[in-house]
Amino acid sequence: MTSTGIPVGTSIDLNADLGEGFGRWHLTDDEQLLSVVTSANVACGFHAGDASTMRRVCDLAAERGVRIGAQVSYRDLAGFGRRAMDVPPDELAAEVAYQIGALEVFARAAGTRVAYVKPHGALYNRVVRDEEQARAVVDGVRLADASLPVLGLPGSRFLGVAAEAGLPVVTEAFADRAYTDEGTLVPRGWEGAVITRSEDVVERSVGLARSGVVTSHSGRDIAVRARSLCLHGDTPGAVELARRVRARLEEAGVRVEAFV
């Protein structure tokens, strides 16, 4: 059973990072990806995104019944939120709440609500092991809305701290990222950290959804129990790959549906 009480292998949520543009610059094909995914992690202005982009993505997501999630980050537009930063806990908690609040305005205007929270990039990886930063993110979520589920890596300190604080927790997996033998993500700077062969991504997606198992960077089969599967929207051919993943999951008898 996953943390949401749904047996692995019967149902999976597909999430993608969207709204990752700024001004006239656009990175993700939001409109096309919103026809495939069931949950949208919307950039809230700290690593990418701006007011008009957030509003547009929220409108599109609401029209298509896709759940809206706040993708919160360190304040790092220049580094796309992927640079290591040391932010005091009180400041980080306030900035997390600020990002959620900003997105909530546009979600409400579209007739819906922010449904969950997911950290991005360096913050996502930091809270896997750093309890202080994990608690700061959890404090920020609770400040914004103590009922919001949080999305993160199985076994992370972030999900552990969130559960202790009473937040609903949802585990996720990555079909296009390499895993260590410990079940964490291989750092992006390592060779082979990102899986680029589309057929491998598709087959890993099915394996994760049906059996909760993925082959690690060293060739070992490891358990990764997840209720949601992340599809990166900033890779070449992302839309077509997302369509193939969803089609193959459905062919394999896996229901594709939002976790909230």
C-alpha positions as CSV (number, residue, x, y, z in Angstrom):
1,M,0.0,0.0,0.0
2,T,1.2,3.5,-0.7
3,S,0.9,6.4,1.8
4,T,-2.4,7.3,0.2
5,G,-3.8,3.8,0.8
6,I,-3.9,2.7,-2.9
7,P,-2.2,-0.6,-3.8
8,V,0.8,-0.2,-6.1
9,G,0.2,-1.5,-9.6
10,T,-3.5,-0.4,-9.9
11,S,-3.4,3.3,-10.2
12,I,-0.8,6.1,-10.8
13,D,-0.8,9.8,-11.0
14,L,1.2,11.5,-13.7
15,N,2.8,14.9,-12.7
16,A,4.9,17.3,-14.7
17,D,6.7,20.6,-14.0
18,L,4.8,23.3,-15.9
19,G,4.8,27.1,-16.2
20,E,8.6,27.1,-16.3
21,G,8.9,30.2,-18.4
22,F,9.5,33.9,-17.6
23,G,8.2,36.8,-19.7
24,R,8.7,36.0,-23.4
25,W,10.8,32.9,-22.6
26,H,9.0,29.5,-22.5
27,L,10.6,26.2,-21.6
28,T,7.7,23.7,-21.3
29,D,4.8,23.0,-23.7
30,D,2.2,23.5,-21.0
31,E,-0.9,23.2,-23.2
32,Q,0.1,19.9,-24.7
33,L,1.4,18.4,-21.5
34,L,-1.9,19.3,-19.8
35,S,-3.7,16.9,-22.2
36,V,-1.6,14.0,-20.8
37,V,-0.8,14.6,-17.1
38,T,-3.2,14.5,-14.1
39,S,-1.3,16.8,-11.8
40,A,0.6,20.0,-12.7
41,N,3.5,21.3,-10.6
42,V,3.3,25.0,-11.4
43,A,6.4,27.1,-11.0
44,C,5.6,29.9,-8.5
45,G,8.1,32.6,-9.6
46,F,11.2,31.7,-7.6
47,H,13.0,29.4,-10.0
48,A,10.8,30.1,-13.0
49,G,7.3,31.4,-13.7
50,D,5.7,34.8,-13.5
51,A,2.2,36.2,-12.8
52,S,0.9,35.9,-16.3
53,T,2.3,32.4,-16.8
54,M,0.9,31.2,-13.5
55,R,-2.5,32.5,-14.4
56,R,-2.4,31.0,-17.9
57,V,-1.4,27.5,-16.6
58,C,-4.0,27.6,-13.9
59,D,-6.7,28.4,-16.4
60,L,-5.7,25.6,-18.7
61,A,-5.3,23.1,-15.9
62,A,-8.8,24.0,-14.5
63,E,-10.4,23.6,-17.9
64,R,-8.9,20.1,-18.3
65,G,-9.5,18.9,-14.8
66,V,-5.8,18.7,-14.0
67,R,-4.9,19.2,-10.3
68,I,-2.7,22.2,-9.6
69,G,0.3,21.9,-7.3
70,A,2.7,24.6,-6.1
71,Q,6.2,23.8,-7.1
72,V,8.2,25.8,-4.5
73,S,11.9,26.5,-4.8
74,Y,14.8,28.4,-3.5
75,R,14.9,32.0,-4.8
76,D,17.1,31.3,-7.8
77,L,15.9,32.5,-11.2
78,A,19.4,32.7,-12.6
79,G,20.2,29.1,-11.7
80,F,16.7,27.6,-12.3
81,G,16.5,26.6,-8.7
82,R,19.2,24.0,-9.1
83,R,22.0,25.7,-7.2
84,A,22.7,24.8,-3.6
85,M,21.7,27.6,-1.2
86,D,21.7,28.1,2.5
87,V,18.5,29.9,3.6
88,P,17.6,30.5,7.2
89,P,14.7,28.2,8.2
90,D,12.3,31.1,9.2
91,E,13.1,32.8,5.9
92,L,12.6,29.6,3.9
93,A,9.3,28.9,5.6
94,A,8.0,32.4,4.8
95,E,9.1,32.1,1.1
96,V,7.4,28.7,0.7
97,A,4.1,30.1,2.1
98,Y,4.5,33.1,-0.1
99,Q,4.9,31.0,-3.3
100,I,1.8,28.9,-2.4
101,G,-0.2,32.0,-1.7
102,A,0.7,33.5,-5.0
103,L,-0.4,30.5,-7.0
104,E,-3.6,30.1,-4.9
105,V,-4.8,33.5,-6.2
106,F,-4.7,32.3,-9.8
107,A,-6.0,28.8,-9.0
108,R,-9.0,30.4,-7.3
109,A,-9.6,32.8,-10.2
110,A,-9.7,29.7,-12.4
111,G,-12.4,28.1,-10.2
112,T,-10.2,25.6,-8.3
113,R,-7.6,25.5,-5.6
114,V,-3.9,24.6,-5.0
115,A,-4.2,20.8,-4.3
116,Y,-0.6,19.9,-3.2
117,V,2.9,21.2,-2.8
118,K,6.2,19.8,-4.3
119,P,9.7,21.2,-3.8
120,H,11.8,21.8,-6.9
121,G,15.4,21.2,-7.9
122,A,18.1,21.9,-5.2
123,L,15.4,22.3,-2.5
124,Y,13.8,18.9,-3.4
125,N,17.2,17.2,-3.1
126,R,18.2,19.0,0.0
127,V,15.2,18.0,2.0
128,V,15.7,14.4,1.3
129,R,18.4,14.4,4.0
130,D,18.4,17.8,5.7
131,E,15.9,17.8,8.5
132,E,16.2,21.5,9.3
133,Q,15.4,22.5,5.7
134,A,12.7,19.9,5.5
135,R,11.1,21.3,8.7
136,A,11.2,24.8,7.2
137,V,9.4,23.7,4.1
138,V,6.8,21.9,6.2
139,D,6.4,25.0,8.3
140,G,5.8,27.0,5.2
141,V,3.2,24.6,3.9
142,R,1.4,24.6,7.2
143,L,1.5,28.4,7.3
144,A,-0.3,28.5,3.9
145,D,-2.7,25.6,4.4
146,A,-2.2,22.8,6.9
147,S,-4.4,20.4,4.9
148,L,-2.2,20.4,1.7
149,P,-0.6,17.1,0.7
150,V,3.1,17.2,-0.1
151,L,4.8,15.3,-2.9
152,G,8.3,13.9,-2.4
153,L,10.8,11.1,-2.5
154,P,10.0,7.9,-0.6
155,G,12.0,7.6,2.6
156,S,13.0,11.3,2.6
157,R,13.3,13.3,5.7
158,F,10.8,15.7,4.1
159,L,8.0,13.2,3.9
160,G,8.9,12.0,7.4
161,V,8.7,15.4,8.9
162,A,5.5,16.2,7.0
163,A,3.8,13.1,8.3
164,E,4.9,13.9,11.9
165,A,3.3,17.4,11.4
166,G,0.0,15.9,10.2
167,L,0.4,16.7,6.5
168,P,-0.8,14.1,4.0
169,V,2.2,12.7,2.2
170,V,2.4,11.3,-1.3
171,T,5.4,9.4,-2.7
172,E,6.7,9.9,-6.2
173,A,9.1,8.3,-8.7
174,F,11.0,9.4,-11.7
175,A,11.1,7.2,-14.8
176,D,13.7,9.4,-16.6
177,R,16.2,9.7,-13.7
178,A,18.8,7.2,-12.5
179,Y,18.6,6.0,-8.9
180,T,21.3,5.1,-6.4
181,D,21.2,1.8,-4.6
182,E,19.8,3.7,-1.6
183,G,16.7,4.9,-3.6
184,T,17.8,8.5,-4.0
185,L,18.3,10.3,-7.3
186,V,21.7,10.2,-9.0
187,P,23.0,13.8,-9.0
188,R,22.4,15.5,-12.4
189,G,26.2,16.1,-12.9
190,W,26.9,12.4,-13.0
191,E,27.1,10.5,-16.3
192,G,23.8,8.6,-16.9
193,A,21.9,10.6,-14.3
194,V,19.1,11.3,-16.9
195,I,17.6,8.5,-18.8
196,T,17.4,9.7,-22.5
197,R,16.3,6.6,-24.4
198,S,12.5,6.9,-24.7
199,E,11.8,3.2,-24.7
200,D,13.7,2.8,-21.4
201,V,11.6,5.6,-19.9
202,V,8.4,4.0,-21.0
203,E,9.3,0.6,-19.7
204,R,10.6,2.0,-16.4
205,S,7.3,3.8,-16.0
206,V,5.3,0.6,-16.3
207,G,7.6,-1.2,-13.9
208,L,7.3,1.5,-11.3
209,A,3.5,1.6,-11.6
210,R,2.9,-2.1,-11.6
211,S,5.6,-3.5,-9.3
212,G,7.2,-0.5,-7.5
213,V,10.6,-1.6,-8.7
214,V,13.3,0.2,-10.7
215,T,16.9,-0.8,-11.7
216,S,19.5,1.4,-10.0
217,H,22.5,3.1,-11.6
218,S,24.6,0.0,-10.6
219,G,22.2,-2.5,-12.0
220,R,20.4,-3.6,-8.8
221,D,16.6,-3.8,-8.6
222,I,15.4,-1.5,-5.8
223,A,11.9,-0.8,-4.4
224,V,10.5,2.6,-5.1
225,R,6.9,2.6,-3.9
226,A,5.2,5.6,-5.5
227,R,1.7,7.0,-6.0
228,S,2.8,9.6,-8.5
229,L,5.2,9.5,-11.5
230,C,7.0,12.6,-12.6
231,L,7.4,13.3,-16.3
232,H,9.9,16.1,-16.9
233,G,8.6,18.7,-19.3
234,D,11.9,20.4,-20.1
235,T,13.5,17.5,-22.1
236,P,13.5,17.2,-25.9
237,G,10.4,15.4,-27.1
238,A,8.7,15.7,-23.7
239,V,5.1,15.8,-25.0
240,E,5.4,12.7,-27.3
241,L,7.2,10.8,-24.6
242,A,4.5,11.7,-22.0
243,R,1.8,10.5,-24.4
244,R,3.7,7.2,-24.9
245,V,4.1,6.7,-21.2
246,R,0.4,7.2,-20.5
247,A,-0.7,5.0,-23.4
248,R,1.6,2.2,-22.3
249,L,0.4,2.4,-18.7
250,E,-3.2,2.2,-19.8
251,E,-2.4,-0.8,-22.1
252,A,-0.8,-2.5,-19.1
253,G,-4.0,-2.1,-17.1
254,V,-2.8,0.8,-14.9
255,R,-5.4,3.5,-14.2
256,V,-4.0,6.9,-14.7
257,E,-5.7,9.3,-12.2
258,A,-4.8,12.2,-9.8
259,F,-3.9,11.3,-6.3
260,V,-6.2,14.1,-4.9
